Amino acid sequence: MVEAYVLVQTEVGRADQVARQLDGLDGVLSARAVTGPYDVVVHVGTRPLDDLGALVVGSIAVVPGIVRTVTCTVMRE
């Protein structure tokens, strides 16, 4: 399984709502509203690698209230 953390910036006041919407998507392991430069951290897992991009672009980034995403793929030895 390919895992990644997707860092999400939302419109002001929408972090909780966005996290709840993301938490129910296929491939999303968890979605939590946080404080700091990003508003939501999403832990995702897909198989194969190509599905990671499809999940982020096709399912996560299109959720209303999301302004920007940054994907950080988990590196394993």
N, C-alpha and C positions, 0 to 999 in steps of 0.2 A: 504494500500500500504506500502511496505517495502522500505525505502529510505536509500541510502548510498552515501558516497563520496569515490571515488576511486582516490588515489594519484598515479600519474604515473611518472616514470622516463623514459626519452627517450634518444636515441642516440643524440650526440651533433648536434645542429642545426635542429632537427626534431620536436620540440615542436608544432609549428604552424601547420605543416602538419598533425601530429597525432591528434591534437585537432579537425581539420576540418573533418578528417575521423571518429572520434568517435562521433561527433555531429550529424551525420546522422543515427546512429544505433537505432533500436527499444529498448526502455527501458532507453535510455540516455536522461535526461532532459536538460542537458547542459554540454559542455566541453570547458574549457578555458585554454589557455596557461598562465602560471604564472611564477614568479621568486621565487627563494628560493631553498630548497633541492629537491623539486619536480618540474617537468616541466609542467604538465597538471593536473588540478583538474576536475574530472568528477562527476556530480551529476546524480545518477541513481534512478529509481523507478521501482519496480517489484511487482508482486502478483502471486503466493505465495512466501514465503521466499526461497524455493528451487530454484526458477528461478534466484535469485540474483547470486548464485554461477555459474550457467550456463551462465549467461550474462557476468560475469567477466572473467571466464576461457575460454568460448567458443567464445566470440565475441570481448571483449576488449583486453585481453592479447595477442591475436594472431595478432593484427594490426602491420604491419611492422614498425620498429623504436622504439617499446616499449621494454625497458630493464627489468623493474620491476614494480609491482603494489602492493599497500597496500589498503585494503578495510576497511573503517570505517563506520559501520552501525549506522544509526541515532537511538538514544534511545528516546523513548517517555514514558511519565507517563501514 
